[in-house]
Amino acid sequence: MKLVSINNYPGKEFEVLGLVKGTVVQSKNIGRDFMAGMKTLVGGEIVGYTEMLTEARQIATKRMVDEAEAMGADAIIGVTFGSSAVMQGAAEIVAYGTAVKFL
């Protein structure tokens, strides 16, 4: 599955199949959350949260791709990610785009 963030696919004509999305709400365990809180005292990257968000983006992307594959898509254009905090130590990640079939 080809994924692009632009709203076209250079050199290809395609049929639009529709919007596809993937979403996940991910959290870290209490131990990692405590260590993240301690890190805020000294500054710097909070690696536990970076890893959590990376994993969440991968899950959301896979769910989006699975939805596109079920529609018979060859690619997803206009891929965008969004995130929001849903509670302390948990974030929602959404991946969405337009599923297309090459002509």
N, C-alpha and C positions, 0 to 999 in steps of 0.2 A: 504494500500500500504506500503510495507516494503521499507525503504531507508537505504542504507549502503554506506559508503565511500570506502570500500575495493572493489577490482575488482572481487570478487567471493562471493558466498553465502554459508557459511559452511554447509555441510550436505545436500545440494540440488543440483540436476542436473537441468540445465535450457537451454532453447533455447533463443538466443539473438534475440530481435525484432528490435533493432536499437536505435539510439541516440534520446534522448528527452531533451528538454530545456524549460526554462521559463525565461522571462526577463521583467524588469520593470525599468523605469526611474522615480525616486521619488525626490520630493523637499519639502522643508519646506516653510512656509509662511514668509513674510517679517519681522514680529514681532519676530519670533523665530530666523531668520537669524541674526537680529540685536542683540538679546540677546547672541547668539553664539559668535558673534564678540566681545562683551563685555567680555565674559568669557575668551577669549584668552589673555586678559590683566592680569588676575590673575592666570591663569592656572587651570588645573583639567579637569575632564571629561565634555564634552559638551553633556549633557543629551539629548537635542533636536535632535542632529544628531545621537546619539546612538539609540534613539527611531525610527527615520526615517529609519535607515539602518535595524533595526530589522523588522519593518513593510515591508520594501521592500524585504527582504529575504523571509518572509512568503508569500508574493504575488508571487514572482518568483518560490518558491517551489510549491505552489498550481498550477501554470500554467504548470510546469513540470509534476506534478502528473496527472493533467487532460489530458495532451498529452499522457502519458503512459497508462492511463486507456482506452483512446480511441483506443489504439493499442491492448488492452486485456492483458496488463502486470500484473504480480503478484508482481513485485519488480523493484526497480531501483538500480543498482550497480554502484560503482565508482562515487557517487554523489560529485560534486565539485561546489564551489561558486566562482564567480569572481566579481570584482567591478571596476568601473572607474568613475572619475569625468567628467561630460559632460558639466558643467557650474558651476558658483559660486552658492553653496547651493543646487546642484542637483547631484545625483549619479545614475549610472546604475548598477543594480545587475543582474547577470546571474546565474542561477542554471542549471546544466546539468549532465547527466549521461546516462547509458545504460539500456534501458527497457528490462526486461527478463520475460519469462513465465516458470514457474516450470513444470518439466516433471513428 
